[in-house]
Amino acid sequence: MTDSTETTDPREVLETRDETFRTDLESLLAQPSISATDEGVTECASMVQELCLEYGFDEAETVKTPGQPAVIAHAAANRGGEAREEAADDDDNSQDAPTILLYGHYDVQPATPEEWDSPPFEPTVREGPDGEQRLYARGAGDNKGQWFAHVCAVRALRETTGLPANVVLLIEGEEESGSEHLEWLVREHRDELACDVAVVADGPIDSSGRPHVLLGARGLLYVDLELRGANQDLHSGNFGGPVPNPAAALTDLLASLEDDGRVTLDGFYDDVRPLTDRGQEIVAEIPVDEDEIRDELALDAFETDADENYVERLLTRPNLNVAGLDAGYHGDGMKTVLPSKASAKIDFRLVADQDPDAIYEALVDYAEAHVPAGVEIELSRVAAMAPQRTPADSPVVEPAMRATRDGWGTEPILKPTLGGSVPTYVFADNLDVPCLVIPYANEDERNHAPNENLKLSCFRAGARTTVALLSEFAEADLSDPSSSASTST
């Protein structure tokens, strides 16, 4: 940090340094970092390391993995301003203060320039559809802008009051490719990543425009299925009937995997952790307009039971989804073909305590037993991510709610999980700490799509939230054993 400020309010630093912060974020966004193709990944990791050191972290290291590199940075709790140099040799503050792990990723999705209104790696600020200023670039919301808000908060605190808590920043480079080596990374560097709580800033805020605090995320199991029959496509009139049809066998199999909205695999629901009374209260308090959602999606009804609403089904129940099907002829007109093969892509969204490995084994056993004679089936596990849910009564929850309220200036929504999947389980399982998801991106960030963007107001609110979060955690008692990631919610 080469410049200084006389204020003792970190929020004032965030305001006065706003243009500098945005310029540095734009430089970060201008650097491609597409993990799927390796484009710019190494260069971006180096930029992340340099920014961390420039913004007040004591050390930052680019760490090799079997895949893409990650960056681990540390900032020790200390007094700020002029007192920082005087306290440089005094580590009492850092030893007494809690340690907060902040996770993000620098890798981004590929982008097709002709589908964008401005080049995806030439950051552009312009008005969005709501009239607010937005920063348009690949990675703006997912996820460079969100974790860079953490970095800006550290700098603002360093220049004023000092860091009230120790900060460990972990920025990986494979999230957009499934975080294949994240668990390996955390296990190998467990001591360096030791903390009292882990926080993930990823994804959008609530569709209402209000911020939310999520106690975890649903898990994921993604599977490819291929069924094969004859060694070639056949004429349905000459062979249909006695020759088995892989397409029919596939649709029969998929249909049999659900009965009245419930997955039929043996033991599928055995390990589902039920919501406690407090968890049910949280779900009941989540605002949602089901009629508005139905109208927006042009649907007549949802697939919910009489005893559950939209939110409960989405956030607390496991689910089977058919993501894609392929078989036979797809062209115009008629072709009476009996296909020789058929394939499908399916995914399971899992809830707390379900095991993707056990469910995959159950699926293999079920599928092999339910295909007709003359049809072969092959299953391939594409991706898996365990679910995770922090207890609603964990001592980290209320400080996080207060910090988010302070950062955004409005009441946040508390939710039991994220409907999607992020690797929060890696920190809960391997570091044995509670983990929260607190997104900073706008609800219409268009992540993974053309014209991805981040509202500048959301970026600023995110930085303010991190400032408040570190202070709130520093003042809270995080040693309560009920904060364990394995306690029921």
SEMIDO-818415 format. One record per residue (C-alpha): x negated, y, z; chain. Coordinates in steps of 0.05 Angstrom, whole numbers. Layout:
> X | Y | Z | A
...
//
This chain:
> 0 | 0 | 0 | A
> -33 | 64 | -23 | A
> 20 | 115 | -3 | A
> 48 | 131 | 65 | A
> 109 | 163 | 96 | A
> 122 | 202 | 160 | A
> 192 | 175 | 172 | A
> 205 | 122 | 224 | A
> 268 | 97 | 191 | A
> 257 | 39 | 142 | A
> 322 | 55 | 106 | A
> 294 | 123 | 89 | A
> 233 | 90 | 59 | A
> 279 | 46 | 17 | A
> 312 | 109 | -9 | A
> 248 | 150 | -22 | A
> 212 | 91 | -54 | A
> 273 | 71 | -96 | A
> 242 | 92 | -162 | A
> 176 | 58 | -147 | A
> 211 | -6 | -126 | A
> 254 | -6 | -189 | A
> 193 | 6 | -234 | A
> 156 | -53 | -202 | A
> 218 | -97 | -209 | A
> 223 | -78 | -282 | A
> 150 | -98 | -292 | A
> 165 | -165 | -259 | A
> 226 | -175 | -304 | A
> 187 | -158 | -366 | A
> 142 | -218 | -353 | A
> 175 | -281 | -382 | A
> 172 | -340 | -335 | A
> 212 | -397 | -367 | A
> 197 | -460 | -329 | A
> 231 | -505 | -381 | A
> 180 | -483 | -434 | A
> 121 | -460 | -391 | A
> 125 | -391 | -423 | A
> 92 | -340 | -378 | A
> 98 | -381 | -315 | A
> 25 | -377 | -292 | A
> 22 | -302 | -307 | A
> 85 | -289 | -268 | A
> 61 | -328 | -207 | A
> -1 | -284 | -207 | A
> 43 | -222 | -209 | A
> 84 | -247 | -150 | A
> 20 | -259 | -110 | A
> -7 | -189 | -126 | A
> 60 | -155 | -109 | A
> 63 | -189 | -42 | A
> -6 | -164 | -22 | A
> 9 | -94 | -49 | A
> 75 | -91 | -9 | A
> 46 | -107 | 59 | A
> 39 | -182 | 66 | A
> -24 | -203 | 103 | A
> -39 | -260 | 55 | A
> -10 | -291 | -7 | A
> -31 | -354 | -43 | A
> -13 | -385 | -109 | A
> -2 | -459 | -93 | A
> -9 | -514 | -144 | A
> 45 | -568 | -148 | A
> 53 | -628 | -194 | A
> 95 | -580 | -236 | A
> 97 | -504 | -237 | A
> 58 | -463 | -185 | A
> 91 | -431 | -125 | A
> 72 | -371 | -83 | A
> 69 | -373 | -6 | A
> 59 | -306 | 29 | A
> 55 | -289 | 103 | A
> 69 | -224 | 140 | A
> 58 | -224 | 215 | A
> 102 | -185 | 263 | A
> 68 | -121 | 286 | A
> 77 | -48 | 302 | A
> 83 | -2 | 242 | A
> 61 | 66 | 219 | A
> -3 | 93 | 249 | A
> -1 | 41 | 304 | A
> -11 | -14 | 254 | A
> -86 | -6 | 248 | A
> -94 | 1 | 323 | A
> -56 | -64 | 333 | A
> -92 | -102 | 279 | A
> -130 | -145 | 329 | A
> -70 | -155 | 375 | A
> -30 | -215 | 353 | A
> 15 | -219 | 415 | A
> 73 | -192 | 375 | A
> 68 | -245 | 321 | A
> 62 | -301 | 372 | A
> 124 | -279 | 410 | A
> 166 | -262 | 350 | A
> 208 | -312 | 311 | A
> 188 | -333 | 241 | A
> 237 | -324 | 184 | A
> 227 | -363 | 119 | A
> 254 | -326 | 58 | A
> 261 | -369 | -5 | A
> 270 | -349 | -78 | A
> 246 | -369 | -147 | A
> 209 | -330 | -201 | A
> 226 | -377 | -259 | A
> 284 | -359 | -305 | A
> 329 | -390 | -356 | A
> 312 | -387 | -431 | A
> 345 | -329 | -468 | A
> 366 | -320 | -541 | A
> 351 | -247 | -558 | A
> 403 | -240 | -613 | A
> 458 | -256 | -562 | A
> 438 | -197 | -518 | A
> 456 | -124 | -524 | A
> 384 | -107 | -505 | A
> 322 | -151 | -507 | A
> 323 | -199 | -448 | A
> 251 | -185 | -428 | A
> 255 | -109 | -438 | A
> 291 | -87 | -374 | A
> 343 | -34 | -388 | A
> 385 | 7 | -340 | A
> 454 | 26 | -365 | A
> 526 | 30 | -342 | A
> 563 | -35 | -332 | A
> 637 | -46 | -347 | A
> 655 | -15 | -280 | A
> 614 | 48 | -292 | A
> 559 | 28 | -242 | A
> 486 | 30 | -262 | A
> 458 | -39 | -274 | A
> 390 | -68 | -291 | A
> 397 | -115 | -351 | A
> 343 | -168 | -360 | A
> 334 | -243 | -355 | A
> 321 | -258 | -282 | A
> 350 | -193 | -256 | A
> 401 | -228 | -213 | A
> 374 | -299 | -217 | A
> 330 | -291 | -180 | A
> 274 | -240 | -185 | A
> 316 | -181 | -163 | A
> 341 | -216 | -101 | A
> 276 | -240 | -71 | A
> 241 | -175 | -91 | A
> 291 | -140 | -45 | A
> 258 | -180 | 12 | A
> 190 | -155 | -9 | A
> 214 | -83 | -11 | A
> 243 | -91 | 59 | A
> 176 | -116 | 86 | A
> 141 | -56 | 57 | A
> 192 | -8 | 87 | A
> 185 | -39 | 155 | A
> 109 | -40 | 150 | A
> 108 | 34 | 136 | A
> 155 | 52 | 194 | A
> 174 | 11 | 255 | A
> 132 | -49 | 236 | A
> 156 | -120 | 225 | A
> 199 | -144 | 283 | A
> 192 | -217 | 260 | A
> 141 | -259 | 224 | A
> 158 | -270 | 151 | A
> 141 | -329 | 107 | A
> 159 | -318 | 35 | A
> 164 | -379 | -10 | A
> 175 | -365 | -84 | A
> 177 | -428 | -127 | A
> 172 | -435 | -203 | A
> 218 | -494 | -218 | A
> 287 | -477 | -192 | A
> 316 | -469 | -262 | A
> 289 | -538 | -279 | A
> 319 | -572 | -218 | A
> 267 | -555 | -163 | A
> 235 | -623 | -178 | A
> 174 | -612 | -134 | A
> 202 | -565 | -80 | A
> 210 | -620 | -28 | A
> 139 | -644 | -43 | A
> 115 | -572 | -35 | A
> 150 | -562 | 32 | A
> 124 | -629 | 59 | A
> 53 | -615 | 37 | A
> 54 | -545 | 67 | A
> 98 | -557 | 126 | A
> 52 | -523 | 175 | A
> 46 | -460 | 132 | A
> 122 | -458 | 124 | A
> 140 | -471 | 197 | A
> 196 | -424 | 217 | A
> 257 | -414 | 261 | A
> 307 | -403 | 206 | A
> 308 | -405 | 130 | A
> 347 | -356 | 87 | A
> 362 | -363 | 13 | A
> 383 | -302 | -27 | A
> 410 | -332 | -91 | A
> 475 | -331 | -129 | A
> 529 | -277 | -130 | A
> 569 | -244 | -75 | A
> 642 | -261 | -68 | A
> 688 | -250 | -128 | A
> 724 | -197 | -87 | A
> 660 | -155 | -88 | A
> 647 | -166 | -14 | A
> 583 | -199 | 11 | A
> 586 | -267 | 42 | A
> 544 | -310 | 88 | A
> 544 | -384 | 71 | A
> 525 | -438 | 121 | A
> 497 | -484 | 68 | A
> 510 | -513 | -1 | A
> 544 | -573 | -32 | A
> 499 | -627 | -59 | A
> 494 | -653 | -130 | A
> 487 | -719 | -166 | A
> 484 | -714 | -242 | A
> 486 | -778 | -283 | A
> 485 | -797 | -357 | A
> 523 | -859 | -379 | A
> 517 | -894 | -446 | A
> 559 | -953 | -468 | A
> 540 | -995 | -528 | A
> 580 | -1047 | -567 | A
> 566 | -1071 | -637 | A
> 500 | -1055 | -671 | A
> 534 | -1006 | -719 | A
> 597 | -965 | -727 | A
> 653 | -1007 | -757 | A
> 718 | -1000 | -796 | A
> 774 | -1000 | -745 | A
> 820 | -1038 | -792 | A
> 770 | -1093 | -807 | A
> 743 | -1101 | -737 | A
> 789 | -1064 | -688 | A
> 819 | -1110 | -635 | A
> 771 | -1168 | -626 | A
> 709 | -1123 | -626 | A
> 704 | -1083 | -561 | A
> 707 | -1007 | -566 | A
> 654 | -971 | -523 | A
> 693 | -906 | -527 | A
> 756 | -939 | -498 | A
> 714 | -975 | -446 | A
> 682 | -908 | -426 | A
> 747 | -871 | -418 | A
> 777 | -929 | -379 | A
> 716 | -929 | -333 | A
> 718 | -854 | -321 | A
> 793 | -855 | -308 | A
> 784 | -911 | -257 | A
> 733 | -870 | -217 | A
> 789 | -827 | -190 | A
> 857 | -845 | -161 | A
> 903 | -788 | -142 | A
> 845 | -740 | -136 | A
> 801 | -785 | -93 | A
> 737 | -819 | -117 | A
> 744 | -894 | -117 | A
> 671 | -914 | -105 | A
> 661 | -960 | -45 | A
> 639 | -919 | 16 | A
> 642 | -853 | -20 | A
> 675 | -817 | 38 | A
> 644 | -857 | 95 | A
> 591 | -805 | 112 | A
> 631 | -741 | 99 | A
> 623 | -696 | 160 | A
> 691 | -669 | 179 | A
> 701 | -596 | 195 | A
> 706 | -577 | 268 | A
> 761 | -532 | 293 | A
> 715 | -472 | 283 | A
> 699 | -495 | 213 | A
> 772 | -501 | 196 | A
> 783 | -430 | 224 | A
> 728 | -404 | 178 | A
> 761 | -436 | 117 | A
> 829 | -409 | 137 | A
> 800 | -338 | 143 | A
> 770 | -337 | 73 | A
> 811 | -290 | 30 | A
> 834 | -318 | -37 | A
> 890 | -302 | -85 | A
> 907 | -369 | -117 | A
> 959 | -339 | -163 | A
> 908 | -290 | -190 | A
> 858 | -345 | -203 | A
> 910 | -388 | -238 | A
> 931 | -329 | -281 | A
> 859 | -312 | -299 | A
> 846 | -384 | -320 | A
> 913 | -392 | -354 | A
> 931 | -452 | -311 | A
> 999 | -475 | -286 | A
> 971 | -511 | -225 | A
> 909 | -534 | -187 | A
> 891 | -605 | -169 | A
> 900 | -597 | -94 | A
> 937 | -640 | -43 | A
> 995 | -615 | -3 | A
> 952 | -609 | 59 | A
> 896 | -568 | 28 | A
> 888 | -502 | -7 | A
> 842 | -480 | -64 | A
> 785 | -458 | -18 | A
> 786 | -521 | 24 | A
> 784 | -566 | -38 | A
> 728 | -525 | -69 | A
> 682 | -516 | -10 | A
> 694 | -575 | 38 | A
> 713 | -635 | -5 | A
> 668 | -676 | -51 | A
> 686 | -677 | -124 | A
> 675 | -717 | -188 | A
> 670 | -677 | -253 | A
> 666 | -702 | -325 | A
> 618 | -652 | -356 | A
> 614 | -681 | -427 | A
> 637 | -737 | -473 | A
> 611 | -761 | -540 | A
> 635 | -819 | -584 | A
> 656 | -833 | -655 | A
> 676 | -783 | -709 | A
> 683 | -708 | -695 | A
> 690 | -679 | -765 | A
> 750 | -653 | -803 | A
> 802 | -700 | -829 | A
> 806 | -774 | -817 | A
> 754 | -828 | -808 | A
> 779 | -894 | -780 | A
> 715 | -913 | -744 | A
> 704 | -961 | -687 | A
> 643 | -929 | -653 | A
> 584 | -970 | -634 | A
> 567 | -927 | -573 | A
> 597 | -875 | -527 | A
> 565 | -830 | -475 | A
> 585 | -784 | -419 | A
> 554 | -736 | -370 | A
> 584 | -733 | -301 | A
> 568 | -697 | -237 | A
> 588 | -706 | -164 | A
> 589 | -646 | -117 | A
> 575 | -673 | -48 | A
> 588 | -646 | 22 | A
> 551 | -650 | 88 | A
> 518 | -717 | 105 | A
> 534 | -751 | 38 | A
> 473 | -785 | 8 | A
> 462 | -778 | -67 | A
> 419 | -841 | -68 | A
> 473 | -884 | -37 | A
> 526 | -855 | -82 | A
> 484 | -868 | -144 | A
> 474 | -941 | -123 | A
> 549 | -948 | -112 | A
> 563 | -918 | -180 | A
> 516 | -966 | -215 | A
> 547 | -1026 | -181 | A
> 618 | -1002 | -197 | A
> 603 | -985 | -269 | A
> 568 | -1051 | -285 | A
> 627 | -1089 | -255 | A
> 680 | -1049 | -294 | A
> 656 | -1053 | -366 | A
> 688 | -1106 | -410 | A
> 652 | -1165 | -440 | A
> 614 | -1147 | -502 | A
> 597 | -1077 | -478 | A
> 531 | -1058 | -446 | A
> 523 | -998 | -401 | A
> 462 | -957 | -382 | A
> 462 | -904 | -327 | A
> 408 | -851 | -319 | A
> 402 | -807 | -258 | A
> 387 | -738 | -284 | A
> 386 | -696 | -221 | A
> 403 | -701 | -147 | A
> 406 | -651 | -90 | A
> 429 | -668 | -20 | A
> 483 | -625 | 14 | A
> 469 | -583 | 76 | A
> 512 | -546 | 125 | A
> 489 | -506 | 186 | A
> 534 | -509 | 247 | A
> 583 | -451 | 252 | A
> 563 | -441 | 325 | A
> 489 | -437 | 309 | A
> 456 | -376 | 341 | A
> 432 | -353 | 272 | A
> 503 | -341 | 246 | A
> 525 | -278 | 284 | A
> 458 | -241 | 274 | A
> 464 | -256 | 200 | A
> 535 | -231 | 198 | A
> 516 | -166 | 234 | A
> 456 | -155 | 187 | A
> 498 | -166 | 125 | A
> 551 | -119 | 151 | A
> 498 | -67 | 165 | A
> 465 | -75 | 97 | A
> 528 | -72 | 55 | A
> 571 | -26 | 98 | A
> 630 | -74 | 96 | A
> 653 | -137 | 131 | A
> 621 | -200 | 101 | A
> 659 | -264 | 90 | A
> 634 | -326 | 128 | A
> 639 | -390 | 88 | A
> 621 | -462 | 106 | A
> 583 | -475 | 42 | A
> 567 | -451 | -27 | A
> 610 | -487 | -79 | A
> 549 | -499 | -122 | A
> 482 | -530 | -104 | A
> 417 | -497 | -81 | A
> 361 | -534 | -46 | A
> 376 | -512 | 26 | A
> 372 | -584 | 49 | A
> 297 | -583 | 35 | A
> 286 | -534 | 92 | A
> 337 | -563 | 139 | A
> 312 | -634 | 131 | A
> 237 | -623 | 127 | A
> 229 | -563 | 174 | A
> 287 | -580 | 220 | A
> 314 | -510 | 220 | A
> 382 | -478 | 205 | A
> 388 | -450 | 135 | A
> 434 | -396 | 108 | A
> 451 | -371 | 39 | A
> 461 | -295 | 34 | A
> 467 | -274 | -39 | A
> 450 | -204 | -61 | A
> 471 | -205 | -135 | A
> 537 | -176 | -160 | A
> 595 | -223 | -172 | A
> 589 | -214 | -248 | A
> 514 | -219 | -254 | A
> 520 | -265 | -315 | A
> 464 | -310 | -291 | A
> 444 | -361 | -344 | A
> 483 | -321 | -396 | A
> 468 | -264 | -444 | A
> 465 | -195 | -413 | A
> 446 | -220 | -344 | A
> 445 | -160 | -297 | A
> 438 | -135 | -226 | A
> 476 | -74 | -200 | A
> 426 | -25 | -171 | A
> 473 | -16 | -112 | A
> 469 | -90 | -98 | A
> 393 | -90 | -101 | A
> 392 | -33 | -51 | A
> 442 | -66 | -6 | A
> 401 | -130 | -8 | A
> 338 | -93 | 15 | A
> 377 | -59 | 71 | A
> 405 | -127 | 92 | A
> 335 | -158 | 96 | A
> 311 | -100 | 140 | A
> 370 | -111 | 186 | A
> 364 | -187 | 183 | A
> 292 | -187 | 208 | A
> 311 | -141 | 265 | A
> 372 | -181 | 285 | A
> 336 | -247 | 285 | A
> 279 | -216 | 325 | A
> 328 | -196 | 380 | A
> 368 | -261 | 380 | A
> 353 | -325 | 418 | A
> 342 | -375 | 362 | A
> 318 | -430 | 408 | A
> 388 | -457 | 423 | A
> 386 | -532 | 407 | A
> 455 | -527 | 376 | A
> 423 | -492 | 317 | A
> 396 | -558 | 292 | A
> 413 | -570 | 219 | A
> 442 | -638 | 236 | A
> 495 | -614 | 286 | A
> 567 | -619 | 262 | A
> 604 | -558 | 237 | A
//
